[in-house]
């Protein structure tokens, strides 16, 4: 029993020593952790301070760099503005010109660096020309009995007229236009243009002079008598001229042998319901005693041309330019007051009139030569 107590006592002492050793180790570990924590606490403000100082230094460096970079950014902005200065519709130029189109006014806008859009109008003031034509008889034989006809007219109506008729031509040319100018070279002096003109269908009007109204009224009077005689013969009736006044058969035959009076033009080219090919066509006055012709073209007329432009002011905003091109009219028409197209339907034999119809027939393009002064507004 004593031995057992002795063994228990020794075991208890051993356990107590082991527990005390563990406490010492734990205390040492806690001290090390505490010391490490204290060291960390002491070093943390220094790190934060160093970080703040580093951030302040970086910010100061960025502000300084930004300050010194401002002029450079401004220059880059100016260069960008210069580059965009020639893009879309950011300039407007107004120009006035004079040439074969008459007086012109146009506006120009840039499209990119080498192209501009130009739109405007041109007007050619009226130009009056006077030409002389002969009133002649054009019956089936094509011979002239002018003296005999004037004698009959004088006996019936008391009217007299001259054989010569003056015809006055007046130009009527105005156009609206839209063109694209291309500057293919670096200096931008030479340019090429393409576009469309839109204008009046009637480019020239021709009618008899007012002083020849008496002649044409007398001519119309005779033709009216001729028509009545022709109808009377066709219906086997006496020719009633006015009321109960009639012509003898001998006078009717004499009038029919003379034919109608008018401006001898030529012969028909084609057969229709009212005439045969080769029949004589003579231009007679309308119901108002007038003879009229209109020269007509297409309303839309393509244009192609080229030109040269140069600056004439120090600020490079005023320009002088010369351009030339062709205005495509197509086939022109020459229409009489009775609706006959002299170019398409008639083989013109009248020497004076033929010169005009030939010229109109070959005038499929109109030469355009103009000088212009242009000023850039903004």
C-alpha positions in Angstrom: 0.0 0.0 0.0 2.8 2.4 0.7 4.4 1.6 -2.5 1.2 2.4 -4.4 1.0 5.8 -2.7 4.6 6.5 -3.4 4.1 5.7 -7.2 1.0 8.0 -7.3 2.9 10.8 -5.7 5.7 10.6 -8.2 3.2 10.5 -11.1 1.4 13.7 -9.8 4.7 15.6 -9.5 5.6 14.7 -13.1 2.2 15.9 -14.4 2.5 19.1 -12.5 5.9 19.8 -14.0 4.7 19.1 -17.5 1.7 21.5 -17.1 4.0 24.2 -15.8 6.3 23.8 -18.8 3.3 24.2 -21.2 2.3 27.4 -19.4 5.7 28.9 -19.9 5.7 28.0 -23.6 2.3 29.5 -24.1 3.2 32.7 -22.2 6.3 33.0 -24.4 4.3 32.6 -27.5 1.8 35.2 -26.4 4.6 37.6 -25.7 6.0 37.1 -29.1 2.6 37.7 -30.7 2.1 40.8 -28.6 5.6 42.1 -29.5 4.9 41.4 -33.2 1.5 43.3 -32.9 3.2 46.2 -31.2 5.8 46.3 -33.9 3.1 46.3 -36.5 1.3 49.0 -34.8 4.4 51.1 -34.7 5.3 50.6 -38.4 1.7 51.2 -39.8 1.6 55.0 -39.6 4.9 55.3 -41.3 3.7 53.2 -44.2 0.5 55.2 -44.6 2.4 58.4 -44.4 4.8 57.1 -47.1 1.8 56.1 -49.3 0.2 59.5 -49.0 3.4 61.3 -49.8 3.9 59.1 -52.8 0.3 59.8 -54.0 0.8 63.5 -53.5 4.0 63.4 -55.4 2.3 61.6 -58.3 -0.6 64.0 -58.4 1.7 66.9 -58.4 3.6 65.3 -61.3 0.3 64.8 -63.2 -0.8 68.4 -62.7 2.6 69.7 -63.9 2.5 67.4 -66.9 -1.1 68.5 -67.7 -0.1 72.2 -67.3 2.8 71.9 -69.7 0.7 69.8 -72.2 -2.1 72.4 -72.6 -0.4 74.4 -75.5 0.3 71.1 -77.3 -3.4 70.0 -77.0 -4.5 73.4 -78.2 -2.3 73.1 -81.2 -3.7 69.7 -81.9 -7.2 71.1 -81.7 -6.4 73.8 -84.1 -5.0 71.2 -86.5 -8.1 69.2 -86.2 -10.2 72.3 -86.9 -8.2 73.0 -90.0 -8.6 69.4 -91.1 -12.4 69.6 -90.7 -12.5 73.0 -92.3 -12.9 71.5 -95.7 -15.5 68.9 -95.1 -19.3 69.2 -95.6 -21.1 72.5 -96.2 -19.0 74.6 -93.8 -18.3 77.3 -96.3 -20.6 79.4 -98.5 -19.5 81.3 -101.6 -21.6 83.5 -103.9 -20.7 84.1 -107.5 -21.9 86.3 -110.3 -21.0 85.8 -114.0 -21.6 86.8 -117.5 -21.3 84.8 -120.8 -23.1 83.0 -123.5 -25.8 81.9 -120.9 -26.4 85.6 -120.1 -26.2 86.8 -116.6 -25.7 84.2 -113.9 -25.9 84.0 -110.1 -24.8 80.9 -108.1 -23.9 79.6 -104.6 -21.2 77.1 -103.9 -20.7 74.7 -100.9 -17.7 72.3 -100.3 -18.1 68.6 -100.2 -14.8 67.2 -98.9 -11.5 68.6 -99.9 -11.7 68.4 -103.7 -15.4 68.7 -104.6 -17.9 71.5 -104.4 -21.7 71.7 -105.1 -22.8 74.7 -107.2 -26.4 75.8 -107.8 -27.8 78.9 -109.4 -29.7 80.5 -112.3 -28.8 82.2 -115.5 -30.9 84.5 -117.8 -30.1 85.6 -121.3 -31.8 89.0 -121.9 -34.1 89.1 -124.9 -32.3 89.6 -128.2 -34.5 90.8 -131.1 -33.7 89.9 -134.7 -35.7 90.9 -137.8 -35.8 89.0 -141.1 -37.8 89.4 -144.2 -40.0 86.8 -145.9 -42.1 87.0 -149.0 -45.8 86.4 -149.2 -46.4 84.3 -152.3 -49.0 82.1 -153.9 -48.4 78.4 -153.6 -51.1 76.6 -155.6 -50.7 73.3 -157.2 -48.3 74.7 -159.8 -46.2 76.6 -157.2 -46.3 79.7 -159.4 -46.8 83.2 -158.1 -49.7 85.4 -159.1 -49.1 88.1 -156.5 -50.0 91.1 -158.6 -53.2 89.5 -159.8 -54.2 88.6 -156.2 -53.5 92.0 -154.9 -55.6 93.5 -157.6 -58.5 91.2 -156.8 -58.2 92.0 -153.1 -58.1 95.7 -153.8 -61.3 95.4 -155.9 -63.1 93.3 -153.3 -62.0 94.8 -150.0 -60.0 98.0 -150.8 -57.1 96.6 -148.8 -53.5 96.7 -150.1 -50.5 94.9 -148.8 -46.8 94.5 -149.6 -45.2 91.3 -150.7 -42.5 91.5 -148.0 -43.3 90.4 -144.4 -41.0 91.2 -141.6 -40.5 88.5 -138.9 -39.1 89.4 -135.5 -37.3 86.7 -133.4 -36.9 87.1 -129.7 -34.8 84.8 -127.5 -36.3 83.5 -124.3 -33.5 81.6 -122.5 -33.4 81.1 -118.7 -32.0 78.2 -116.8 -31.7 76.8 -113.3 -28.6 74.7 -112.7 -27.0 72.3 -110.3 -23.4 71.4 -110.9 -20.7 69.3 -109.2 -17.2 70.8 -109.6 -14.2 68.5 -109.1 -10.7 69.9 -108.3 -8.4 66.9 -109.1 -5.1 68.7 -108.7 -3.3 69.8 -105.5 -3.3 73.5 -106.1 -7.1 73.4 -106.9 -7.0 75.8 -109.9 -8.3 73.6 -112.6 -11.7 72.0 -112.2 -14.1 69.8 -114.1 -17.9 70.2 -113.9 -20.9 68.0 -114.6 -24.5 68.6 -113.9 -28.0 69.4 -115.1 -29.7 72.6 -116.3 -33.5 73.0 -116.1 -35.1 75.7 -118.2 -38.0 77.0 -120.2 -39.1 74.8 -123.1 -39.4 77.7 -125.5 -36.0 79.3 -126.3 -37.0 81.6 -129.1 -40.3 83.1 -130.3 -40.8 84.4 -133.8 -43.8 86.4 -135.1 -44.6 89.0 -137.7 -44.0 92.7 -137.1 -46.9 94.8 -136.0 -46.6 97.1 -139.1 -47.3 94.1 -141.3 -50.7 93.3 -139.7 -52.5 95.0 -142.6 -50.7 92.7 -145.1 -51.6 89.6 -143.2 -55.2 90.6 -142.6 -55.5 91.1 -146.4 -53.8 87.8 -146.9 -56.3 86.1 -144.5 -59.2 87.8 -146.2 -58.2 86.4 -149.6 -57.6 82.9 -148.1 -61.1 83.0 -146.5 -62.6 83.8 -149.9 -60.6 81.0 -151.4 -61.9 78.5 -148.8 -65.5 79.5 -149.5 -65.0 79.2 -153.2 -63.4 75.8 -152.8 -66.3 74.5 -150.6 -68.9 75.9 -153.1 -67.3 74.1 -156.0 -67.1 70.9 -154.0 -70.8 71.1 -153.2 -71.8 72.5 -156.6 -73.1 75.7 -155.0 -72.5 79.4 -155.7 -69.9 81.0 -153.5 -71.6 83.3 -151.0 -69.0 85.9 -150.0 -71.1 88.1 -147.8 -74.9 87.9 -147.4 -76.4 87.8 -150.8 -73.1 88.7 -152.5 -71.8 85.9 -154.7 -69.1 85.3 -157.3 -69.6 84.4 -160.9 -68.3 81.0 -162.0 -65.6 82.8 -164.0 -64.4 84.6 -160.8 -64.5 81.4 -158.9 -62.3 79.6 -161.4 -59.9 82.5 -161.4 -59.5 82.4 -157.6 -59.1 78.7 -157.5 -56.4 78.9 -160.1 -54.4 81.2 -157.9 -54.3 79.1 -154.8 -54.0 80.2 -151.2 -51.7 83.0 -150.2 -49.0 82.5 -147.5 -45.3 82.2 -146.9 -44.1 79.5 -149.1 -42.2 77.0 -146.9 -41.8 73.7 -148.7 -43.5 70.3 -149.0 -44.7 67.7 -146.6 -42.3 64.8 -145.9 -45.0 62.3 -144.8 -48.6 61.4 -145.7 -51.3 62.1 -143.1 -55.1 62.4 -143.1 -55.0 66.0 -144.2 -52.2 65.8 -146.8 -50.0 63.6 -149.0 -46.3 63.5 -149.0 -45.0 66.0 -151.5 -48.0 68.4 -151.1 -47.1 72.0 -150.8 -47.1 73.6 -147.3 -47.5 77.3 -147.1 -47.7 79.1 -143.8 -50.9 81.2 -143.5 -51.9 83.6 -140.7 -54.0 82.4 -137.8 -57.5 83.8 -137.0 -55.9 86.9 -135.5 -53.9 87.6 -138.7 -50.6 86.6 -137.1 -47.8 84.2 -138.2 -45.9 82.7 -135.3 -43.1 80.1 -134.7 -41.6 78.8 -131.5 -38.2 77.1 -131.2 -38.4 74.5 -128.4 -35.9 72.3 -126.6 -35.9 69.7 -123.8 -36.6 71.1 -120.4 -33.7 69.1 -118.8 -30.3 69.7 -120.4 -27.2 67.9 -119.3 -24.0 69.9 -118.9 -20.3 69.0 -119.0 -17.3 71.4 -118.9 -14.1 72.5 -117.3 -12.6 75.7 -115.9 -9.8 77.5 -114.2 -10.0 79.4 -110.9 -7.5 81.7 -109.1 -7.6 83.8 -106.0 -7.5 87.6 -106.5 -7.4 88.8 -102.8 -4.9 88.5 -100.0 -7.2 86.6 -97.7 -7.8 84.0 -100.4 -11.5 84.4 -100.3 -12.2 86.2 -103.6 -11.8 84.3 -106.9 -11.9 84.9 -110.6 -12.7 81.9 -112.8 -13.3 81.1 -116.4 -15.3 78.0 -117.4 -16.4 76.5 -120.7 -18.6 73.6 -121.7 -21.5 72.4 -123.7 -25.2 72.4 -122.8 -27.0 69.4 -124.4 -30.3 70.5 -125.9 -31.1 67.4 -127.9 -33.1 67.8 -131.1 -34.8 71.2 -131.3 -38.3 71.7 -132.6 -39.6 74.6 -134.7 -43.4 74.7 -134.2 -45.7 77.0 -136.2 -48.9 78.4 -134.8 -50.9 75.7 -136.6 -48.8 73.0 -134.8 -46.6 72.0 -137.7 -43.0 71.0 -136.9 -41.0 72.5 -139.7 -37.9 70.4 -138.9 -39.6 67.1 -138.5 -42.5 67.3 -140.9 -41.6 69.7 -143.7 -38.9 69.6 -146.4 -38.2 73.3 -146.4 -37.4 74.9 -149.7 -37.8 78.6 -148.9 -34.2 79.8 -149.1 -34.4 82.2 -146.2 -36.3 79.9 -143.9 -34.1 76.9 -144.8 -31.0 78.6 -143.4 -32.8 78.9 -140.1 -34.2 75.4 -140.0 -30.9 73.8 -140.9 -29.1 75.8 -138.2 -31.7 74.9 -135.6 -31.6 71.2 -136.7 -27.8 71.0 -136.2 -27.8 73.0 -132.9 -28.1 70.0 -130.6 -25.6 71.5 -128.1 -25.3 75.1 -126.9 -21.8 76.4 -126.2 -21.4 77.8 -122.7 -18.5 80.2 -122.0 -18.6 82.3 -118.8 -16.4 84.4 -116.6 -17.3 84.5 -112.8 -16.3 86.5 -109.7 -16.8 84.6 -106.5 -16.6 85.7 -102.9 -16.5 83.3 -99.9 -18.9 84.6 -97.3 -17.9 82.3 -94.5 
